[in-house]
Each structure stands twice: as C-alpha cells, then as structure tokens.
Amino acid sequence: MLKRTMDIAVAAVALLILCPLFALLAIIVKLDSPGGVLYRANRMGLGGRRFRMLKFRSMVEHADEMGPGVSVEHDPRITRAGAVLRRTKLDELPQLINVLVGDMSLVGPRPEAPEFVQQYSAEDMVVLSVRPGITDWASIRGVDEGRALACLENPQAEYQSSFLAAKLELQRDYVRNRSFRMDLSILLCTAVTLLRRSWTPPSSRSHAGRPDLTRSTH
C-alpha cells in the first residue's frame, strides 16, 4: 500500500511539474522526423498481463518492421532527437503515465517484450509477481547496454542468451528482498547515474564489451 501510494503521488506531481518539458519534447520529436510523438511498446506486466509501455518516439516510424527488436547505439533507425532522448533517458518520461494508471511502478523489474518472456524459466516467472518498474538495479548497471550490444556480431541473439539472464538474476534478487528502503536507494542511484551520463560525452564512456550486471548486494 505504501509503495502504490508513493507511486501515485510522485507520478502525479511529476507529471504536473513536467508538463512544459513534455510539451517541448513532443514538439522536438514531431519536428525532427515524421510520425507520432509517442511509441507504445508491447510489454508483459504484473501477473503476465500485457500492456503498452509509453516512450517518446526515438526511432523512425515503423522501426519495428525495419530491424530487430533489440536496438543498439548508433542504430540507423534512431533519429537525431532520439539519440539525445535515449542518452539522457528522457524518452522514458511518459512511463509516469503508466505508473499513474497502475501498469507500472517507479521501481520494479523492467518489463520485457512477450517474445522474451516466453523464454523465462519457472524461477524467472517470479519477476511477474510484482509491478514492473521504470528503473531497477539491472537498468542502473546496464545503462550503457546499447553501446555494449553494438560491439557484438549478433546483438539480439547475445541479448537473449546472456544479457537477459544477467538482468533476470538481479530482478529475482529484487523481488525476494524488496523493501521501501531499497526502492529509495534505487531511485537515488538512478538519479546519480543519469546525471553522470548526461554530462559525460559519449566518446568518454567505457567501450567495454558488456555492461556490469553483477548481482546487487543492497
């Protein structure tokens, strides 16, 4: 109850305060390339229920039909505005609406597409027992996932075979040990990580082959 109350309060206040920014970003997305302002991604949520996760569109219209479901840094489908939105994670802001209506939480396992959830083991399915979130430990540790995947020959296959398993380990750990205090820690770490990322030139970030998705000790 406390978690849901915090979700509603924070999402409502944030949406109210960020209205001018939403309007500005919508204009930028619309002027930068043809297509809609929002992208609605099919995701699996609480109890395995499908929902549409909202993002500001960062790729060309109909990008899903032009390439794999996993995108990488410098993907030719990413628009000029989209590159900035992705680097700063501003494209994720519309998910505050998902939080407000109950599809998502501020903190929780990042939701995956149905085709990836089909690969979950019985143990992995525990991540669907809680509301998916805008951020979690896996999101923080894999903040440069797109850069890491870009270095690989087959990004989608590598994501399915390696990256997803590492994420699920962190997400299972979160579900088993979640607490209000942990959620606050994740939100704080997310803010610090995004501030550092926003002020760090892309060329200065690590060129490591994969993000650090080691188990959280929090």
C-alpha positions as CSV (number, residue, x, y, z in Angstrom):
1,M,0.0,0.0,0.0
2,L,2.8,2.4,0.9
3,K,4.6,1.7,-2.4
4,R,1.5,2.2,-4.5
5,T,0.7,5.4,-2.6
6,M,4.2,6.7,-3.3
7,D,3.9,5.7,-7.0
8,I,0.7,7.7,-7.4
9,A,1.8,10.7,-5.5
10,V,5.2,11.0,-7.2
11,A,3.9,10.3,-10.7
12,A,1.0,12.8,-10.4
13,V,3.3,15.6,-9.0
14,A,6.0,14.9,-11.6
15,L,3.5,14.9,-14.5
16,L,2.1,18.2,-13.3
17,I,5.6,19.8,-12.9
18,L,7.0,18.4,-16.1
19,C,4.1,19.4,-18.4
20,P,6.1,22.2,-20.1
21,L,9.0,19.7,-20.7
22,F,6.6,17.1,-22.1
23,A,5.2,19.7,-24.5
24,L,8.7,20.8,-25.6
25,L,9.9,17.2,-26.1
26,A,6.8,16.4,-28.1
27,I,7.4,19.4,-30.4
28,I,11.1,18.3,-30.9
29,V,10.1,14.7,-31.7
30,K,7.4,15.8,-34.1
31,L,9.6,18.3,-35.9
32,D,12.7,16.0,-36.1
33,S,11.0,13.2,-38.1
34,P,7.6,12.2,-39.5
35,G,5.4,10.1,-37.2
36,G,3.7,10.1,-33.9
37,V,5.2,11.6,-30.7
38,L,4.8,8.5,-28.5
39,Y,5.9,4.9,-29.1
40,R,3.7,2.2,-27.5
41,A,5.8,-0.9,-26.8
42,N,4.1,-4.2,-26.0
43,R,5.3,-5.4,-22.6
44,M,4.4,-8.1,-20.0
45,G,3.4,-6.7,-16.6
46,L,2.0,-7.9,-13.3
47,G,0.7,-11.4,-13.5
48,G,1.7,-11.7,-17.1
49,R,-0.8,-9.1,-18.3
50,R,0.1,-7.3,-21.5
51,F,0.2,-3.5,-21.6
52,R,1.5,-0.7,-23.7
53,M,4.6,0.9,-22.2
54,L,4.9,4.6,-23.3
55,K,8.0,6.3,-24.6
56,F,8.8,9.4,-26.6
57,R,9.5,8.1,-30.1
58,S,13.2,7.9,-30.6
59,M,13.3,5.9,-33.8
60,V,11.9,6.4,-37.3
61,E,8.2,5.5,-37.8
62,H,7.7,1.7,-38.2
63,A,11.2,1.0,-37.0
64,D,9.9,-2.4,-35.7
65,E,9.4,-3.5,-39.2
66,M,12.9,-2.4,-40.3
67,G,15.1,-4.4,-38.0
68,P,15.5,-6.5,-34.8
69,G,13.6,-5.9,-31.6
70,V,16.8,-5.1,-29.8
71,S,18.3,-1.7,-30.7
72,V,22.0,-0.7,-30.2
73,E,23.9,2.6,-30.1
74,H,24.2,4.2,-33.5
75,D,21.3,2.1,-34.8
76,P,20.4,3.8,-38.1
77,R,16.8,3.7,-37.1
78,I,17.4,6.2,-34.3
79,T,16.5,9.8,-35.1
80,R,18.7,12.8,-34.2
81,A,16.4,13.8,-31.4
82,G,16.1,10.2,-30.4
83,A,19.8,9.8,-29.8
84,V,19.7,12.7,-27.2
85,L,16.5,11.4,-25.7
86,R,18.0,7.9,-25.2
87,R,21.3,9.2,-23.8
88,T,19.5,11.3,-21.2
89,K,16.7,8.7,-20.7
90,L,14.1,11.5,-21.3
91,D,12.4,9.1,-23.7
92,E,11.2,7.2,-20.6
93,L,9.3,10.1,-19.0
94,P,5.9,9.1,-20.5
95,Q,6.1,6.0,-18.3
96,L,5.0,8.2,-15.5
97,I,1.5,7.8,-17.1
98,N,1.9,4.0,-16.9
99,V,2.7,4.4,-13.2
100,L,-0.3,6.6,-12.6
101,V,-2.8,4.2,-14.2
102,G,-1.2,1.2,-12.4
103,D,0.6,-0.6,-15.3
104,M,4.0,0.1,-13.7
105,S,5.7,1.2,-10.6
106,L,8.5,3.7,-10.2
107,V,10.8,0.9,-9.1
108,G,10.5,-2.7,-10.2
109,P,11.8,-5.2,-12.8
110,R,12.0,-3.6,-16.2
111,P,9.2,-5.1,-18.3
112,E,10.2,-7.2,-21.3
113,A,8.5,-7.9,-24.6
114,P,6.3,-11.0,-24.8
115,E,8.8,-12.9,-27.0
116,F,11.5,-12.6,-24.4
117,V,9.1,-13.5,-21.5
118,Q,8.3,-16.8,-23.4
119,Q,11.9,-17.8,-22.6
120,Y,11.6,-17.4,-18.9
121,S,12.1,-20.4,-16.7
122,A,9.7,-21.2,-13.8
123,E,12.2,-19.5,-11.5
124,D,12.2,-16.4,-13.7
125,M,8.4,-16.0,-13.6
126,V,8.7,-14.6,-10.1
127,V,9.5,-11.2,-11.6
128,L,6.0,-11.0,-13.0
129,S,4.6,-11.3,-9.4
130,V,5.3,-7.5,-8.9
131,R,4.5,-4.5,-11.0
132,P,7.3,-3.7,-13.5
133,G,9.2,-0.5,-12.9
134,I,10.7,2.4,-14.7
135,T,14.0,1.6,-13.0
136,D,15.7,-1.2,-11.2
137,W,19.3,-2.4,-10.4
138,A,19.6,-4.0,-13.9
139,S,18.7,-0.7,-15.5
140,I,21.4,1.1,-13.5
141,R,24.1,-1.4,-14.1
142,G,23.1,-1.8,-17.8
143,V,22.8,1.9,-18.5
144,D,25.2,1.5,-21.5
145,E,23.7,-1.7,-22.8
146,G,23.1,-0.2,-26.2
147,R,26.8,0.6,-26.5
148,A,27.8,-2.9,-25.4
149,L,25.4,-4.6,-27.8
150,A,26.7,-2.5,-30.7
151,C,30.1,-4.2,-30.3
152,L,28.7,-7.7,-30.9
153,E,28.1,-9.5,-34.1
154,N,24.5,-10.6,-33.3
155,P,23.1,-8.2,-30.7
156,Q,19.6,-9.8,-30.5
157,A,21.0,-13.3,-30.0
158,E,23.5,-12.2,-27.4
159,Y,20.9,-10.2,-25.6
160,Q,18.7,-13.3,-25.4
161,S,21.5,-15.7,-24.4
162,S,23.5,-13.6,-22.0
163,F,22.2,-10.1,-21.1
164,L,18.7,-11.2,-20.3
165,A,19.9,-13.9,-17.9
166,A,22.1,-11.4,-16.0
167,K,19.1,-9.0,-15.8
168,L,16.8,-11.7,-14.5
169,E,19.2,-12.6,-11.8
170,L,19.2,-9.1,-10.4
171,Q,15.4,-8.9,-10.8
172,R,14.8,-12.1,-9.0
173,D,17.0,-10.9,-6.2
174,Y,15.0,-7.6,-6.0
175,V,11.7,-9.5,-5.8
176,R,13.0,-11.7,-2.9
177,N,14.4,-8.8,-0.9
178,R,12.4,-5.7,-2.0
179,S,11.6,-3.1,0.6
180,F,10.7,0.6,0.7
181,R,14.2,1.4,1.7
182,M,15.6,-0.5,-1.3
183,D,13.3,1.4,-3.6
184,L,14.5,4.7,-2.3
185,S,18.1,3.5,-2.8
186,I,17.4,2.5,-6.4
187,L,15.7,5.9,-7.2
188,L,18.7,7.7,-5.7
189,C,21.2,5.6,-7.6
190,T,19.2,6.1,-10.8
191,A,19.2,9.9,-10.4
192,V,23.0,9.9,-9.8
193,T,23.7,7.6,-12.8
194,L,21.6,9.6,-15.2
195,L,23.2,12.9,-14.1
196,R,26.7,11.5,-14.7
197,R,25.6,10.0,-18.0
198,S,24.0,13.2,-19.2
199,W,27.2,15.3,-18.5
200,T,29.6,12.7,-19.9
201,P,30.4,12.9,-23.6
202,P,29.6,9.6,-25.4
203,S,33.2,9.3,-26.5
204,S,34.4,9.3,-22.9
205,R,32.2,6.4,-21.7
206,S,33.6,2.9,-21.4
207,H,33.9,0.8,-24.5
208,A,33.6,-2.4,-22.6
209,G,32.0,-5.3,-24.4
210,R,29.2,-5.7,-21.9
211,P,27.7,-3.7,-19.0
212,D,28.4,-4.6,-15.4
213,L,25.3,-6.7,-14.4
214,T,26.8,-8.2,-11.4
215,R,24.5,-9.2,-8.5
216,S,23.4,-6.3,-6.3
217,T,24.5,-6.5,-2.6
218,H,21.9,-3.9,-1.5
